[in-house]
Amino acid sequence: MSPLTVEDWMNFENFSNEERSWNMMMQKVAAFHSKFDFENPVNKGHDMGFRLALTVEELGEFAAAITKEKPSEEAAEELADLLILILGHSLALKIDLFNEFCSKIEKIMDRPAIHTKLGIRVTEYKNE
């Protein structure tokens, strides 16, 4: 069984080759959550309304880095912020994001691509 809580990830040591990068990232995000006691309701670090607002803020910073043609290092840092937040969302919700990722990627690999005015989409959405 995969770890789900901050404490579970803090104590996790099984880094197989297949999951090494994922597990190391999750453990580092868990350490961040633990250091600042995100689980404590007083801190609201696992409050999804707050977390979603932070995600929108970080997404805006990433978009600005792209649209304002800032150096790629700045875009990379904003993208890392988004990844850290998303991994943290899985901790806050106690979701095994690795398994969900694997399940979802299998589904979308079988979907057809459609072309829209804005570009290619791989979706179940049907352009009517």
Backbone as a chain_set.jsonl record, in Angstrom:
{"seq": "MSPLTVEDWMNFENFSNEERSWNMMMQKVAAFHSKFDFENPVNKGHDMGFRLALTVEELGEFAAAITKEKPSEEAAEELADLLILILGHSLALKIDLFNEFCSKIEKIMDRPAIHTKLGIRVTEYKNE", "coords": {"N": [[0.842, -1.186, 0.0], [0.515, 2.22, -0.793], [1.967, 5.127, 0.73], [-0.087, 7.711, 2.207], [-0.518, 9.861, 3.927], [1.024, 12.829, 5.379], [2.734, 12.087, 7.476], [3.082, 9.334, 6.869], [4.494, 9.557, 4.427], [6.765, 10.863, 5.334], [8.082, 8.873, 6.679], [8.65, 7.042, 4.76], [10.686, 4.831, 2.878], [11.139, 3.211, 0.726], [12.405, 3.232, -2.24], [11.956, 2.243, -5.175], [13.283, 1.619, -8.481], [11.358, 2.221, -10.462], [9.544, 3.938, -9.186], [11.128, 5.825, -7.983], [11.732, 8.654, -8.471], [9.182, 9.825, -8.199], [8.46, 9.065, -5.55], [10.528, 10.236, -4.09], [10.049, 12.946, -4.604], [7.49, 13.205, -3.45], [8.122, 12.641, -0.795], [9.76, 14.82, -0.155], [7.935, 16.942, -0.451], [6.166, 16.21, 1.555], [7.87, 16.569, 3.737], [8.122, 19.34, 3.678], [5.434, 20.053, 4.221], [5.258, 18.974, 6.773], [7.255, 20.4, 8.18], [6.158, 22.975, 8.339], [3.794, 22.437, 9.557], [1.351, 21.956, 8.142], [-0.914, 20.335, 8.319], [-2.199, 21.05, 10.654], [-5.195, 22.389, 11.704], [-5.386, 25.095, 12.41], [-3.44, 26.347, 10.905], [-4.358, 26.027, 8.343], [-3.217, 24.799, 6.138], [-3.945, 22.543, 4.725], [-6.4, 23.149, 3.807], [-8.595, 23.076, 1.221], [-9.837, 25.135, -0.237], [-8.184, 27.344, 0.259], [-5.816, 26.248, -0.765], [-6.497, 25.918, -3.467], [-6.791, 28.588, -4.228], [-4.129, 29.428, -3.945], [-3.044, 27.854, -5.958], [-4.206, 28.937, -8.273], [-3.039, 31.45, -8.156], [-0.291, 30.771, -8.491], [-0.451, 29.585, -11.016], [-1.111, 31.807, -12.522], [1.287, 33.23, -12.243], [2.997, 31.516, -13.617], [1.822, 31.659, -16.166], [2.284, 34.37, -16.721], [5.058, 34.374, -16.869], [5.405, 32.963, -19.222], [3.834, 34.382, -21.176], [4.951, 36.909, -21.037], [7.389, 36.463, -21.961], [9.56, 35.819, -20.246], [12.754, 34.765, -18.839], [13.546, 31.292, -19.374], [14.237, 29.962, -17.057], [12.76, 31.22, -15.082], [10.134, 30.531, -15.79], [10.393, 27.78, -15.407], [10.766, 27.656, -12.632], [8.278, 28.583, -11.727], [6.653, 26.582, -12.73], [7.594, 24.438, -11.234], [6.693, 25.301, -8.726], [3.94, 24.939, -9.124], [3.836, 22.137, -9.428], [4.716, 21.296, -6.903], [2.618, 22.282, -5.337], [0.465, 20.768, -6.39], [1.252, 18.133, -5.783], [1.168, 18.436, -3.047], [-1.572, 18.856, -2.754], [-2.477, 16.257, -3.11], [-1.531, 15.113, -0.785], [-3.003, 16.572, 1.128], [-5.561, 15.694, 0.525], [-5.302, 13.013, 0.843], [-4.82, 11.251, -1.309], [-3.724, 8.77, -3.534], [-1.76, 9.786, -5.704], [0.049, 8.88, -7.608], [-0.97, 6.354, -8.448], [-3.425, 7.261, -9.451], [-2.524, 8.902, -11.498], [-1.302, 6.978, -13.185], [-3.543, 5.431, -13.898], [-5.129, 7.353, -15.209], [-3.464, 8.201, -17.344], [-3.372, 5.908, -18.865], [-6.047, 5.786, -19.767], [-6.235, 8.179, -21.305], [-4.408, 7.723, -23.292], [-5.716, 6.045, -24.992], [-7.601, 7.595, -26.176], [-9.055, 9.419, -28.922], [-7.578, 12.031, -30.923], [-8.61, 15.382, -31.433], [-8.913, 18.17, -33.617], [-9.002, 21.552, -32.927], [-9.925, 25.051, -33.166], [-8.004, 26.246, -31.614], [-6.025, 24.377, -31.347], [-4.671, 21.006, -31.024], [-6.584, 18.558, -29.28], [-6.858, 16.034, -26.865], [-9.311, 14.227, -25.906], [-12.46, 13.227, -24.409], [-14.415, 14.84, -25.127], [-16.747, 15.929, -27.508], [-16.764, 17.726, -30.412], [-19.356, 19.596, -31.318]], "CA": [[0.0, 0.0, 0.0], [1.281, 3.46, -0.882], [1.71, 6.104, 1.798], [-1.032, 8.75, 1.829], [-0.463, 11.021, 4.815], [2.326, 13.493, 5.535], [3.559, 11.24, 8.342], [3.441, 8.137, 6.099], [5.541, 9.903, 3.463], [7.984, 11.231, 6.07], [8.731, 7.632, 7.106], [8.764, 6.15, 3.606], [12.074, 4.656, 2.451], [11.231, 2.245, -0.366], [12.502, 3.934, -3.511], [12.266, 1.354, -6.29], [13.666, 2.369, -9.676], [10.174, 2.697, -11.17], [8.87, 5.012, -8.465], [12.122, 6.594, -7.254], [11.553, 10.096, -8.59], [7.891, 10.18, -7.617], [8.499, 8.924, -4.098], [11.433, 11.242, -3.525], [9.346, 14.233, -4.639], [6.43, 13.176, -2.442], [8.715, 12.73, 0.541], [10.213, 16.2, 0.033], [6.742, 17.763, -0.234], [5.694, 15.853, 2.899], [8.769, 17.234, 4.694], [7.709, 20.746, 3.654], [4.166, 20.13, 4.952], [5.546, 18.681, 8.168], [8.05, 21.507, 8.752], [5.299, 24.12, 8.616], [2.595, 21.915, 10.217], [0.208, 22.254, 7.282], [-2.095, 19.562, 8.725], [-2.833, 21.718, 11.788], [-6.314, 23.199, 11.202], [-5.117, 26.517, 12.654], [-2.604, 26.843, 9.806], [-5.16, 25.903, 7.123], [-2.372, 24.374, 5.036], [-4.619, 21.497, 3.957], [-7.703, 23.663, 3.41], [-8.558, 23.046, -0.239], [-10.18, 26.454, -0.771], [-6.939, 28.112, 0.319], [-4.857, 25.628, -1.679], [-6.911, 26.238, -4.833], [-6.445, 29.996, -4.46], [-2.683, 29.462, -4.17], [-2.783, 27.247, -7.268], [-4.566, 29.934, -9.283], [-1.982, 32.468, -8.084], [0.922, 30.23, -9.107], [-0.73, 29.406, -12.435], [-0.99, 33.148, -13.09], [2.715, 33.567, -12.323], [3.544, 30.716, -14.715], [1.309, 32.248, -17.403], [2.999, 35.635, -16.937], [6.426, 34.047, -17.301], [5.325, 32.537, -20.622], [3.319, 35.423, -22.062], [5.849, 38.063, -21.011], [8.659, 35.952, -22.485], [10.613, 35.888, -19.231], [13.718, 33.679, -19.029], [12.987, 29.949, -19.16], [14.473, 29.588, -15.652], [11.633, 31.729, -14.294], [8.996, 29.656, -16.103], [10.666, 26.491, -14.767], [10.523, 27.804, -11.186], [6.831, 28.667, -11.517], [6.124, 25.245, -12.996], [7.928, 23.642, -10.042], [5.741, 25.712, -7.685], [2.67, 24.264, -9.404], [3.983, 20.711, -9.139], [4.763, 21.153, -5.444], [1.251, 22.464, -4.85], [-0.38, 19.631, -6.78], [1.634, 16.997, -4.937], [0.635, 18.757, -1.723], [-3.021, 18.609, -2.782], [-2.708, 14.825, -2.909], [-1.335, 14.877, 0.655], [-4.133, 17.148, 1.851], [-6.751, 14.886, 0.26], [-4.934, 11.613, 1.065], [-5.021, 10.579, -2.596], [-2.537, 8.148, -4.115], [-1.702, 10.458, -7.001], [0.793, 8.041, -8.55], [-1.92, 5.395, -9.027], [-4.401, 8.015, -10.241], [-1.814, 9.303, -12.713], [-1.154, 5.794, -14.054], [-4.871, 5.083, -14.402], [-5.587, 8.386, -16.148], [-2.638, 8.213, -18.555], [-3.845, 4.767, -19.671], [-7.301, 6.178, -20.41], [-6.088, 9.201, -22.344], [-3.625, 7.171, -24.4], [-6.65, 5.371, -25.889], [-8.556, 8.557, -26.726], [-8.691, 10.033, -30.207], [-7.262, 13.454, -30.909], [-9.418, 16.222, -32.316], [-8.3, 19.461, -33.887], [-9.898, 22.678, -32.689], [-9.351, 26.324, -33.617], [-6.859, 26.589, -30.773], [-4.992, 23.345, -31.403], [-5.068, 19.613, -30.834], [-7.089, 18.138, -27.966], [-7.058, 14.599, -26.673], [-10.391, 14.347, -24.951], [-13.717, 12.557, -24.718], [-15.277, 15.912, -25.61], [-17.106, 15.86, -28.93], [-17.021, 19.037, -30.977], [-20.668, 19.462, -31.978]], "C": [[0.884, 1.246, 0.0], [0.975, 4.367, 0.297], [0.75, 7.183, 1.308], [-0.895, 10.011, 2.669], [0.932, 11.633, 4.835], [3.248, 12.601, 6.358], [4.003, 9.962, 7.623], [4.588, 8.438, 5.149], [6.845, 10.267, 4.155], [8.78, 9.977, 6.461], [8.977, 6.658, 5.966], [10.21, 6.057, 3.131], [12.227, 3.744, 1.243], [11.219, 2.976, -1.71], [12.933, 2.964, -4.602], [12.614, 2.209, -7.507], [12.458, 2.975, -10.38], [9.574, 3.929, -10.514], [9.836, 5.992, -7.795], [11.866, 8.1, -7.306], [10.262, 10.549, -7.932], [7.966, 10.155, -6.091], [9.417, 9.94, -3.444], [10.767, 12.617, -3.523], [8.266, 14.282, -3.565], [7.008, 13.304, -1.033], [9.191, 14.152, 0.833], [9.031, 17.14, 0.275], [6.159, 17.47, 1.145], [6.561, 16.516, 3.964], [8.431, 18.72, 4.796], [6.417, 20.934, 4.448], [4.382, 19.903, 6.446], [6.264, 19.853, 8.846], [7.159, 22.679, 9.168], [3.93, 23.722, 9.174], [1.322, 22.246, 9.441], [-1.055, 21.538, 7.734], [-2.855, 20.204, 9.883], [-3.95, 22.624, 11.268], [-6.117, 24.705, 11.396], [-4.336, 27.132, 11.491], [-3.308, 26.804, 8.45], [-4.346, 25.47, 5.898], [-2.956, 23.261, 4.197], [-6.046, 21.898, 3.592], [-7.724, 23.82, 1.89], [-8.982, 24.365, -0.868], [-8.945, 27.344, -0.831], [-5.938, 27.573, -0.691], [-5.212, 25.932, -3.143], [-6.586, 27.693, -5.181], [-4.941, 30.137, -4.718], [-2.321, 28.903, -5.546], [-3.093, 28.231, -8.393], [-3.498, 31.029, -9.325], [-0.711, 31.986, -8.789], [0.743, 30.006, -10.605], [-0.629, 30.749, -13.166], [0.466, 33.566, -13.238], [3.397, 32.783, -13.439], [3.107, 31.304, -16.062], [2.044, 33.549, -17.723], [4.422, 35.377, -17.421], [6.445, 33.652, -18.773], [4.933, 33.707, -21.521], [4.21, 36.665, -22.102], [7.264, 37.698, -21.453], [9.825, 36.154, -21.509], [11.583, 34.735, -19.459], [13.113, 32.32, -18.673], [13.19, 29.48, -17.723], [13.312, 30.065, -14.77], [10.376, 30.887, -14.534], [9.167, 28.301, -15.414], [10.38, 26.56, -13.269], [9.02, 27.867, -10.89], [6.16, 27.317, -11.763], [6.414, 24.31, -11.816], [7.001, 24.001, -8.886], [4.399, 25.01, -7.874], [2.732, 22.779, -9.072], [3.993, 20.464, -7.633], [3.361, 21.307, -4.853], [0.375, 21.261, -5.169], [-0.036, 18.388, -5.979], [1.112, 17.207, -3.514], [-0.871, 18.57, -1.651], [-3.299, 17.132, -2.517], [-2.477, 14.44, -1.445], [-2.548, 15.366, 1.445], [-5.388, 16.296, 1.707], [-6.539, 13.394, 0.492], [-5.263, 10.76, -0.165], [-3.694, 10.001, -3.057], [-2.426, 8.664, -5.549], [-0.924, 9.661, -8.032], [-0.148, 7.055, -9.234], [-2.959, 6.1, -9.895], [-3.786, 8.48, -11.554], [-1.722, 8.133, -13.69], [-2.48, 5.402, -14.681], [-5.323, 6.075, -15.471], [-4.776, 8.375, -17.441], [-3.016, 7.051, -19.462], [-5.106, 5.127, -20.438], [-7.059, 7.155, -21.553], [-5.232, 8.724, -23.514], [-4.526, 6.485, -25.428], [-7.65, 6.327, -26.542], [-8.098, 9.064, -28.095], [-8.34, 11.507, -30.002], [-8.228, 14.177, -31.833], [-8.683, 17.544, -32.498], [-9.351, 20.545, -33.693], [-9.235, 23.937, -33.24], [-8.071, 26.657, -32.866], [-5.738, 25.566, -30.819], [-5.557, 21.968, -31.126], [-5.553, 19.384, -29.401], [-7.224, 16.635, -27.958], [-8.061, 14.501, -25.528], [-11.58, 13.482, -25.354], [-14.724, 13.567, -25.268], [-15.503, 15.764, -27.098], [-17.446, 17.266, -29.397], [-18.293, 18.964, -31.807], [-20.929, 20.605, -32.913]], "O": [[1.883, 1.306, 0.716], [-0.145, 4.374, 0.807], [0.764, 7.536, 0.129], [-1.131, 11.114, 2.175], [1.896, 11.028, 4.366], [4.402, 12.383, 5.99], [5.156, 9.548, 7.745], [5.547, 7.671, 5.068], [7.922, 10.006, 3.619], [10.006, 10.022, 6.561], [9.469, 5.553, 6.195], [10.887, 7.076, 2.995], [13.347, 3.526, 0.78], [10.158, 3.297, -2.246], [14.117, 2.865, -4.924], [12.275, 3.391, -7.554], [12.519, 4.113, -10.845], [9.145, 4.857, -11.2], [9.39, 6.907, -7.102], [11.795, 8.746, -6.261], [10.244, 11.536, -7.197], [7.579, 11.117, -5.428], [9.117, 10.448, -2.364], [10.899, 13.37, -2.559], [8.137, 15.277, -2.852], [6.445, 13.995, -0.184], [9.04, 14.635, 1.956], [9.116, 18.036, 1.115], [5.706, 18.386, 1.831], [6.046, 16.977, 4.983], [8.453, 19.289, 5.887], [6.309, 21.859, 5.253], [3.76, 20.563, 7.279], [5.911, 20.244, 9.959], [7.375, 23.297, 10.211], [3.02, 24.548, 9.258], [0.348, 22.748, 10.003], [-2.155, 22.061, 7.559], [-4.04, 19.925, 10.07], [-3.689, 23.531, 10.477], [-6.638, 25.501, 10.614], [-4.546, 28.292, 11.137], [-2.886, 27.483, 7.514], [-4.735, 25.74, 4.762], [-2.515, 23.046, 3.067], [-6.818, 21.066, 3.117], [-6.958, 24.608, 1.335], [-8.513, 24.685, -1.961], [-8.69, 28.01, -1.834], [-5.284, 28.344, -1.394], [-4.324, 26.176, -3.959], [-6.157, 27.99, -6.296], [-4.53, 30.882, -5.607], [-1.417, 29.404, -6.214], [-2.33, 28.344, -9.353], [-3.103, 31.479, -10.401], [-0.128, 32.715, -9.591], [1.677, 30.213, -11.38], [-0.126, 30.818, -14.287], [0.842, 34.181, -14.235], [4.27, 33.31, -14.128], [3.914, 31.432, -16.982], [2.388, 33.797, -18.879], [4.925, 36.09, -18.289], [7.393, 33.97, -19.49], [5.612, 33.995, -22.507], [4.218, 37.391, -23.096], [8.199, 38.491, -21.341], [10.912, 36.593, -21.886], [11.262, 33.81, -20.205], [12.271, 32.219, -17.78], [12.399, 28.684, -17.219], [12.931, 29.381, -13.82], [9.646, 30.57, -13.595], [8.202, 27.739, -14.897], [9.814, 25.625, -12.702], [8.55, 27.275, -9.918], [5.204, 26.96, -11.074], [5.573, 23.49, -11.448], [6.567, 23.12, -8.144], [3.793, 24.543, -6.91], [1.792, 22.225, -8.502], [3.353, 19.532, -7.147], [2.969, 20.546, -3.969], [-0.372, 20.789, -4.312], [-0.93, 17.664, -5.54], [0.667, 16.262, -2.863], [-1.399, 18.172, -0.612], [-4.234, 16.789, -1.793], [-3.145, 13.547, -0.924], [-3.056, 14.663, 2.32], [-6.182, 16.183, 2.641], [-7.471, 12.601, 0.358], [-5.892, 9.706, -0.069], [-2.659, 10.664, -2.98], [-2.937, 8.049, -6.485], [-1.213, 9.758, -9.225], [-0.131, 6.929, -10.459], [-3.33, 5.595, -10.954], [-4.44, 8.457, -12.597], [-2.027, 8.277, -14.874], [-2.536, 5.075, -15.867], [-5.839, 5.678, -16.516], [-5.343, 8.525, -18.524], [-2.988, 7.182, -20.685], [-5.227, 4.813, -21.622], [-7.607, 6.988, -22.642], [-5.329, 9.27, -24.613], [-4.155, 6.355, -26.594], [-8.457, 5.907, -27.371], [-6.902, 9.127, -28.38], [-8.758, 12.133, -29.028], [-8.615, 13.656, -32.879], [-7.925, 17.973, -31.628], [-10.455, 20.459, -34.232], [-8.106, 23.885, -33.727], [-7.162, 27.277, -33.418], [-4.623, 25.848, -30.38], [-6.769, 21.789, -31.009], [-5.009, 19.938, -28.446], [-7.658, 16.036, -28.942], [-7.72, 14.666, -24.357], [-11.688, 13.059, -26.505], [-15.761, 13.185, -25.81], [-14.569, 15.506, -27.858], [-18.325, 17.917, -28.832], [-18.313, 18.346, -32.872], [-21.981, 20.654, -33.549]]}, "num_chains": 1, "name": "protein.A"}
